[in-house]
């Protein structure tokens, strides 16, 4: 459903459902932004972001945690793992767009 919202707003979206597929997709797609769930089958989002941050192709990528867990300790753990930001589900789309504009130096 969230992918449909982004596509309706004009974004190109690739959806994967596990960490290994996400890492492979990032290597071939070279995304500007990754919205990454923390709780996934196989590798969790923390492991995925750590792996992505070690790659050359995701150095400048905005990687955002998207999780059902929103305590300050959850957000701190996300930052320590390498996420640029943390959003609690459901995604506040307008706030997410503000983050993207800010990250890429675009006017509000």
SULRACOR-V287494 format. One record per residue. N is the residue number from 1. RES is the residue in one letter. D_LAST is the distance of its C-alpha to the last C-alpha in Angstrom with 1 decimal. Layout:
N,RES,D_LAST ; N,RES,D_LAST
//
This chain:
1,X,25.5 ; 2,X,22.2 ; 3,X,22.6 ; 4,X,23.1 ; 5,X,19.8 ; 6,X,18.0 ; 7,X,20.3 ; 8,X,19.7 ; 9,X,16.0 ; 10,X,17.3 ; 11,X,17.4 ; 12,X,20.8 ; 13,X,22.3 ; 14,X,25.4 ; 15,X,26.9 ; 16,X,29.6 ; 17,X,31.6 ; 18,X,33.0 ; 19,X,32.1 ; 20,X,34.4 ; 21,X,33.0 ; 22,X,29.5 ; 23,X,30.5 ; 24,X,32.3 ; 25,X,29.5 ; 26,X,27.1 ; 27,X,29.7 ; 28,X,30.1 ; 29,X,26.6 ; 30,X,24.7 ; 31,X,21.5 ; 32,X,18.0 ; 33,X,17.5 ; 34,X,20.3 ; 35,X,20.3 ; 36,X,23.7 ; 37,X,26.0 ; 38,X,28.1 ; 39,X,31.2 ; 40,X,32.5 ; 41,X,36.0 ; 42,X,37.5 ; 43,X,35.1 ; 44,X,32.6 ; 45,X,28.9 ; 46,X,29.8 ; 47,X,32.3 ; 48,X,30.1 ; 49,X,27.3 ; 50,X,30.0 ; 51,X,31.4 ; 52,X,28.2 ; 53,X,27.4 ; 54,X,30.9 ; 55,X,30.3 ; 56,X,29.2 ; 57,X,27.0 ; 58,X,24.6 ; 59,X,24.1 ; 60,X,20.4 ; 61,X,19.7 ; 62,X,17.2 ; 63,X,19.8 ; 64,X,19.0 ; 65,X,21.9 ; 66,X,22.3 ; 67,X,25.3 ; 68,X,27.3 ; 69,X,28.0 ; 70,X,25.5 ; 71,X,27.6 ; 72,X,26.5 ; 73,X,29.3 ; 74,X,27.8 ; 75,X,24.4 ; 76,X,26.3 ; 77,X,28.5 ; 78,X,25.5 ; 79,X,24.1 ; 80,X,27.7 ; 81,X,28.1 ; 82,X,25.2 ; 83,X,22.3 ; 84,X,18.8 ; 85,X,17.9 ; 86,X,19.9 ; 87,X,19.2 ; 88,X,22.1 ; 89,X,23.2 ; 90,X,22.3 ; 91,X,18.8 ; 92,X,16.1 ; 93,X,14.1 ; 94,X,10.9 ; 95,X,11.1 ; 96,X,11.9 ; 97,X,9.0 ; 98,X,6.8 ; 99,X,9.6 ; 100,X,9.7 ; 101,X,6.4 ; 102,X,7.5 ; 103,X,11.0 ; 104,X,10.8 ; 105,X,9.0 ; 106,X,6.4 ; 107,X,3.8 ; 108,X,0.0
//
